[in-house]
């Protein structure tokens, strides 16, 4: 495992590196941030800084080798190691930048030796006995009835028809929908699955999940599709999940950058495109909520999650959730408890529910280990995956 930490001073970086050595890391190097910009022989020499905020900071790079178990058996232990390294970075005033995995001999061979402080030949991080096991999930609630995504050609035609109804021509449509109305679209390779087509649509709206002006313009179109009975229910459920994910891009980013933001002493700022996307979804929410009385339980479950992102005071999230079958001792029951705590803006309840979730959701455990992560942001960030995990049985994938 190759770890990278970012620290404010050389002294802090050297102290952190010494602790990694004590943990059994094989190679440890300390370099000023963007070190290779100052090396005449490097491709990066003289190039602009890759991250101007980190000018003058230092980075620690280390290689840790773990052996004796297959990768899946190692995962619970590696998770605790990531938490441990992130905490080490925080203690020294910095933040953990991430890690990468690979074959130990290959990683050792390509490890840049510039700034190398310590090399412990053949060192391996000692593993505990017994190894920690993956946590058990709570029982699942009864599955919701499944509905088919539909034939890809039928779904494509329904979406194109909605685009024509809304925009009439390619010229009038936003970029995320214009390709559907292009003359050559009808002559392209047919889609093998409706899911593949919806994936292309999602990527056109927000490439790799990144919100832009194009995303903001596309929100009314997605809302139109979700309300269109010509689009199969399972497809509308996927589109609704897309809206839920887009609505929490700001909190998700805040969670991922929480330690960095704290270390740099900067204020959290939601990117303008994320904020505008969230507001655009909020404008569509009232008419989406009118679907409640005619939709499946899976769709209603997702609608309730979306509503709680916006703190809909005029829409009773609590009583609506009570209409859905979600036994308290099931994973679905815990998600309902999370949505309820969000709706109530109850920080104590959020802490309790997230604590319960962290007992069986490893990524929640990792994020909760940082004292810099706001609980509401974390709850919103994990909500889409939790909801999709509960409704995927209703999509017929």
C-alpha positions as CSV (number, residue, x, y, z in Angstrom):
1,X,0.0,0.0,0.0
2,X,1.4,3.4,-1.0
3,X,0.3,6.2,1.3
4,X,0.5,10.0,0.8
5,X,0.2,12.6,3.6
6,X,0.3,16.4,3.3
7,X,1.9,18.3,6.2
8,X,2.3,22.1,6.8
9,X,6.1,22.0,7.6
10,X,9.2,19.9,7.0
11,X,9.5,19.2,10.7
12,X,5.9,18.0,10.9
13,X,6.5,15.8,7.8
14,X,9.6,14.3,9.3
15,X,7.8,13.5,12.6
16,X,5.0,11.9,10.7
17,X,7.4,9.9,8.6
18,X,9.2,8.6,11.8
19,X,5.8,7.3,13.1
20,X,5.2,5.5,9.8
21,X,8.6,3.9,10.1
22,X,7.7,2.7,13.6
23,X,4.5,1.2,12.2
24,X,6.6,-1.0,10.0
25,X,6.5,0.8,6.6
26,X,9.3,-0.3,4.3
27,X,10.0,3.0,2.5
28,X,9.4,6.5,3.7
29,X,10.2,9.8,1.8
30,X,9.6,13.4,2.6
31,X,9.5,16.0,-0.2
32,X,8.3,19.6,-0.5
33,X,4.9,19.7,-2.2
34,X,5.4,19.7,-6.0
35,X,9.0,18.7,-5.5
36,X,9.6,17.8,-9.2
37,X,8.7,21.4,-10.3
38,X,12.1,22.3,-8.9
39,X,14.0,19.5,-10.5
40,X,15.6,20.5,-13.8
41,X,15.6,17.0,-15.1
42,X,11.9,16.5,-14.5
43,X,9.0,16.9,-17.0
44,X,7.3,19.1,-14.3
45,X,10.2,21.5,-14.0
46,X,9.0,25.1,-14.2
47,X,5.4,24.1,-14.6
48,X,2.7,26.0,-12.7
49,X,1.8,24.6,-9.3
50,X,-0.7,21.8,-9.4
51,X,-2.4,23.0,-6.1
52,X,-1.5,26.6,-5.3
53,X,-3.2,26.3,-1.8
54,X,-0.4,23.9,-0.8
55,X,2.6,26.0,-1.8
56,X,5.2,25.6,0.9
57,X,3.6,22.4,2.4
58,X,5.4,19.1,2.6
59,X,4.4,15.6,1.6
60,X,5.2,12.2,3.1
61,X,5.2,9.1,0.9
62,X,5.4,5.7,2.3
63,X,5.2,2.1,1.2
64,X,3.7,-0.5,3.6
65,X,3.7,-4.2,2.8
66,X,1.1,-6.6,4.2
67,X,1.2,-10.3,3.4
68,X,0.0,-13.6,4.6
69,X,-3.7,-13.2,3.7
70,X,-5.6,-12.7,0.4
71,X,-6.9,-9.2,-0.3
72,X,-10.5,-9.7,0.8
73,X,-9.4,-11.1,4.2
74,X,-7.1,-8.1,4.6
75,X,-9.7,-5.4,4.0
76,X,-11.0,-5.0,7.6
77,X,-7.4,-4.5,8.8
78,X,-6.5,-2.2,5.9
79,X,-9.5,-0.1,6.7
80,X,-8.2,0.3,10.3
81,X,-4.7,1.2,8.8
82,X,-6.2,4.0,6.6
83,X,-8.0,5.4,9.7
84,X,-4.8,5.2,11.7
85,X,-2.7,7.0,9.0
86,X,-5.4,9.7,8.5
87,X,-5.4,10.3,12.3
88,X,-1.6,10.5,12.3
89,X,-1.7,13.2,9.6
90,X,-4.3,15.2,11.6
91,X,-2.2,15.0,14.8
92,X,0.7,16.7,12.9
93,X,-1.5,19.4,11.5
94,X,-2.0,18.0,8.0
95,X,-4.3,15.6,6.2
96,X,-4.3,12.2,4.5
97,X,-4.2,12.5,0.7
98,X,-5.0,8.9,0.0
99,X,-3.4,5.6,-1.0
100,X,-2.9,3.2,-3.9
101,X,-2.5,-0.5,-4.0
102,X,-0.4,-2.8,-6.1
103,X,2.1,-5.6,-6.2
104,X,4.6,-5.0,-3.4
105,X,7.7,-5.6,-5.5
106,X,6.5,-3.4,-8.3
107,X,5.6,-0.5,-5.9
108,X,9.0,-0.8,-4.3
109,X,10.8,-0.7,-7.7
110,X,9.0,2.4,-8.9
111,X,8.9,4.3,-5.6
112,X,10.7,7.7,-6.2
113,X,13.7,7.8,-4.0
114,X,13.9,11.6,-3.9
115,X,13.7,12.7,-0.3
116,X,14.0,9.1,1.0
117,X,14.4,9.2,4.7
118,X,14.1,5.6,5.8
119,X,14.4,2.2,4.0
120,X,13.7,-0.9,6.0
121,X,14.7,-3.8,3.8
122,X,12.0,-6.5,3.6
123,X,10.0,-4.8,6.4
124,X,6.3,-5.8,6.6
125,X,3.6,-4.4,8.8
126,X,2.8,-7.0,11.5
127,X,-0.8,-8.3,11.2
128,X,-3.0,-9.0,14.3
129,X,-4.0,-12.5,15.2
130,X,-6.8,-13.2,14.7
131,X,-7.5,-10.9,11.8
132,X,-10.6,-8.6,12.2
133,X,-13.7,-9.8,10.3
134,X,-16.1,-7.9,8.1
135,X,-19.1,-6.7,10.1
136,X,-22.4,-8.4,9.6
137,X,-25.2,-6.4,8.0
138,X,-28.6,-6.2,9.7
139,X,-31.4,-8.3,8.3
140,X,-32.9,-7.1,5.1
141,X,-36.5,-5.9,5.0
142,X,-38.9,-7.6,2.7
143,X,-38.0,-6.9,-0.9
144,X,-40.3,-4.5,-2.8
145,X,-41.9,-5.8,-6.0
146,X,-39.6,-5.7,-9.0
147,X,-40.4,-3.9,-12.2
148,X,-38.6,-4.2,-15.5
149,X,-36.4,-1.5,-17.0
150,X,-38.0,-2.2,-20.4
151,X,-36.7,-2.8,-23.8
152,X,-33.9,-0.3,-24.6
153,X,-35.4,0.8,-27.9
154,X,-38.7,1.6,-26.1
155,X,-37.0,3.5,-23.3
156,X,-34.9,5.5,-25.8
157,X,-38.0,6.4,-27.8
158,X,-39.9,7.5,-24.6
159,X,-37.0,9.8,-23.6
160,X,-36.6,11.2,-27.1
161,X,-40.3,11.9,-27.2
162,X,-40.2,13.8,-23.9
163,X,-37.2,15.8,-25.2
164,X,-39.2,16.7,-28.4
165,X,-42.2,17.7,-26.3
166,X,-40.1,19.9,-24.1
167,X,-37.7,21.5,-26.6
168,X,-39.0,20.6,-30.1
169,X,-35.6,21.0,-31.8
170,X,-32.0,20.2,-31.1
171,X,-31.2,23.9,-31.1
172,X,-33.6,24.7,-28.3
173,X,-32.4,21.9,-26.0
174,X,-29.7,22.1,-23.4
175,X,-26.5,20.2,-24.2
176,X,-27.5,17.3,-21.9
177,X,-30.6,16.6,-24.1
178,X,-29.6,18.0,-27.5
179,X,-27.8,14.8,-28.5
180,X,-31.1,13.0,-28.2
181,X,-32.6,15.2,-30.9
182,X,-29.6,15.2,-33.2
183,X,-30.3,13.8,-36.7
184,X,-27.6,11.1,-36.5
185,X,-28.7,9.9,-33.0
186,X,-31.4,7.6,-34.6
187,X,-28.8,6.0,-36.8
188,X,-26.3,5.1,-34.0
189,X,-25.6,1.7,-32.6
190,X,-28.6,0.4,-30.7
191,X,-28.3,0.1,-27.0
192,X,-28.1,-3.4,-25.5
193,X,-29.8,-2.4,-22.3
194,X,-31.9,0.4,-21.0
195,X,-29.5,0.7,-18.1
196,X,-26.7,1.5,-20.5
197,X,-28.7,4.2,-22.2
198,X,-29.6,5.7,-18.8
199,X,-25.9,5.7,-17.9
200,X,-25.1,7.7,-21.0
201,X,-27.8,10.1,-20.2
202,X,-26.5,10.5,-16.6
203,X,-23.0,11.1,-17.9
204,X,-24.3,13.8,-20.4
205,X,-26.0,15.5,-17.5
206,X,-23.1,15.4,-15.1
207,X,-19.9,13.9,-16.5
208,X,-18.4,11.5,-13.9
209,X,-20.9,13.0,-11.4
210,X,-19.5,16.6,-11.7
211,X,-22.0,19.4,-11.7
212,X,-21.7,22.1,-14.3
213,X,-23.9,24.7,-16.0
214,X,-25.1,21.8,-18.3
215,X,-26.3,19.9,-15.2
216,X,-28.3,22.9,-14.0
217,X,-30.0,23.3,-17.4
218,X,-30.8,19.5,-17.5
219,X,-32.7,19.3,-14.2
220,X,-36.2,20.2,-15.6
221,X,-35.7,17.5,-18.3
222,X,-34.9,14.8,-15.7
223,X,-37.9,15.9,-13.6
224,X,-40.1,15.6,-16.7
225,X,-38.9,12.1,-17.4
226,X,-39.5,11.0,-13.8
227,X,-43.1,12.2,-14.1
228,X,-43.6,10.6,-17.6
229,X,-45.7,7.4,-17.4
230,X,-44.3,6.4,-20.8
231,X,-40.9,5.9,-19.1
232,X,-40.9,2.6,-17.2
233,X,-41.1,2.8,-13.4
234,X,-37.7,1.2,-12.9
235,X,-36.2,3.8,-15.2
236,X,-37.9,6.6,-13.4
237,X,-36.5,5.2,-10.1
238,X,-33.0,5.3,-11.5
239,X,-33.5,8.9,-12.7
240,X,-34.8,9.8,-9.3
241,X,-31.7,8.3,-7.7
242,X,-29.7,10.5,-10.1
243,X,-31.4,13.6,-8.7
244,X,-30.7,12.5,-5.2
245,X,-27.0,12.1,-5.9
246,X,-26.8,15.4,-7.7
247,X,-28.6,17.1,-4.8
248,X,-25.8,16.1,-2.3
249,X,-22.7,16.7,-4.4
250,X,-21.9,19.7,-2.2
251,X,-22.1,17.8,1.1
252,X,-20.2,14.9,-0.4
253,X,-17.4,17.1,-1.4
254,X,-17.3,18.8,2.0
255,X,-16.9,15.3,3.6
256,X,-14.1,14.3,1.3
257,X,-12.2,17.6,1.9
258,X,-13.0,18.0,5.6
259,X,-9.5,17.3,7.0
260,X,-7.9,19.3,4.3
261,X,-10.2,22.3,4.9
262,X,-9.5,22.2,8.6
263,X,-5.7,21.8,8.1
264,X,-5.6,24.8,5.7
265,X,-7.9,26.9,8.0
266,X,-10.2,27.7,5.1
267,X,-14.0,28.0,5.2
268,X,-16.1,25.4,3.4
269,X,-17.5,26.8,0.2
270,X,-20.0,24.9,-1.9
271,X,-19.0,25.1,-5.6
272,X,-21.4,27.4,-7.5
273,X,-22.4,24.6,-9.9
274,X,-23.2,22.3,-7.0
275,X,-25.3,24.9,-5.3
276,X,-27.2,25.9,-8.5
277,X,-27.9,22.2,-9.2
278,X,-29.2,21.7,-5.7
279,X,-31.5,24.8,-6.1
280,X,-32.7,23.6,-9.5
281,X,-33.7,20.3,-8.0
282,X,-35.4,22.1,-5.1
283,X,-37.6,24.0,-7.6
284,X,-38.7,20.7,-9.2
285,X,-39.3,19.0,-5.9
286,X,-42.9,20.2,-5.2
287,X,-44.3,18.6,-8.4
288,X,-42.2,15.5,-7.9
289,X,-43.7,15.0,-4.5
290,X,-47.2,15.0,-6.0
291,X,-46.3,11.5,-7.4
292,X,-46.4,10.0,-3.9
293,X,-50.0,8.7,-4.0
294,X,-49.6,6.9,-7.3
295,X,-46.1,5.5,-7.1
296,X,-44.5,2.2,-5.8
297,X,-43.1,2.0,-2.3
298,X,-39.6,2.0,-3.7
299,X,-40.2,5.3,-5.5
300,X,-41.8,6.8,-2.5
301,X,-38.9,5.7,-0.3
302,X,-36.5,7.6,-2.7
303,X,-38.8,10.6,-2.8
304,X,-38.8,10.8,1.0
305,X,-35.0,10.8,1.0
306,X,-34.9,13.5,-1.6
307,X,-37.4,15.6,0.3
308,X,-35.3,15.5,3.5
309,X,-32.3,16.9,1.7
310,X,-34.3,20.1,1.4
311,X,-35.9,20.0,4.8
312,X,-39.4,20.2,3.3
313,X,-41.4,21.7,6.2
314,X,-44.6,21.7,4.2
315,X,-44.3,18.0,3.4
316,X,-44.5,15.6,6.4
317,X,-41.6,13.3,5.9
318,X,-42.1,11.5,9.2
319,X,-45.7,10.5,8.6
320,X,-45.1,9.6,5.0
321,X,-42.2,7.3,6.0
322,X,-44.5,5.6,8.4
323,X,-46.6,4.4,5.4
324,X,-43.6,2.3,4.2
325,X,-42.8,-1.1,5.6
326,X,-39.4,-0.6,7.3
327,X,-38.9,-2.8,10.5
328,X,-36.6,-1.0,12.9
329,X,-34.2,-4.0,13.2
330,X,-33.5,-4.1,9.4
331,X,-31.1,-2.1,7.3
332,X,-34.1,-0.3,5.8
333,X,-35.3,0.7,9.3
334,X,-31.9,2.2,10.0
335,X,-32.0,4.2,6.8
336,X,-35.5,5.5,7.7
337,X,-34.1,6.5,11.1
338,X,-31.3,8.4,9.3
339,X,-33.9,10.2,7.1
340,X,-36.0,11.0,10.1
341,X,-33.0,12.5,12.0
342,X,-32.2,14.6,9.0
343,X,-35.8,15.8,8.7
344,X,-35.8,16.7,12.4
345,X,-32.3,18.4,12.1
346,X,-31.5,16.4,15.3
347,X,-27.7,16.2,15.7
348,X,-27.8,13.8,18.6
349,X,-30.1,11.4,16.7
350,X,-27.8,11.8,13.7
351,X,-24.8,10.8,15.7
352,X,-26.6,7.8,17.1
353,X,-27.9,6.6,13.8
354,X,-24.5,7.1,12.0
355,X,-22.8,5.2,14.8
356,X,-25.2,2.3,14.2
357,X,-24.6,2.5,10.4
358,X,-20.8,2.6,10.9
359,X,-21.0,-0.8,12.6
360,X,-21.9,-2.5,9.3
361,X,-20.9,0.1,6.6
362,X,-17.1,0.5,6.5
363,X,-17.0,3.7,4.5
364,X,-19.2,5.4,7.2
365,X,-16.8,4.2,9.8
366,X,-13.9,5.7,8.0
367,X,-15.5,9.1,7.5
368,X,-16.8,9.2,11.1
369,X,-13.3,8.7,12.4
370,X,-12.5,12.3,11.5
371,X,-13.7,14.9,14.0
372,X,-13.7,17.4,11.2
373,X,-16.6,15.8,9.2
374,X,-20.0,17.5,9.9
375,X,-22.5,14.9,10.8
376,X,-25.3,16.4,8.5
377,X,-22.9,16.5,5.5
378,X,-21.9,12.9,6.2
379,X,-25.5,11.7,6.5
380,X,-26.4,13.4,3.2
381,X,-23.3,12.1,1.5
382,X,-24.1,8.4,2.3
383,X,-27.8,8.7,1.7
384,X,-27.8,7.9,-2.1
385,X,-25.9,4.7,-1.8
386,X,-28.0,3.6,1.2
387,X,-31.2,4.3,-0.7
388,X,-30.1,2.6,-3.9
389,X,-29.0,-0.4,-1.9
390,X,-32.6,-0.7,-0.7
391,X,-34.4,-0.1,-3.9
392,X,-32.2,-1.9,-6.4
393,X,-34.3,-5.1,-6.0
394,X,-37.2,-3.1,-7.4
395,X,-35.3,-2.2,-10.5
396,X,-35.0,-5.7,-12.0
397,X,-31.2,-5.4,-12.8
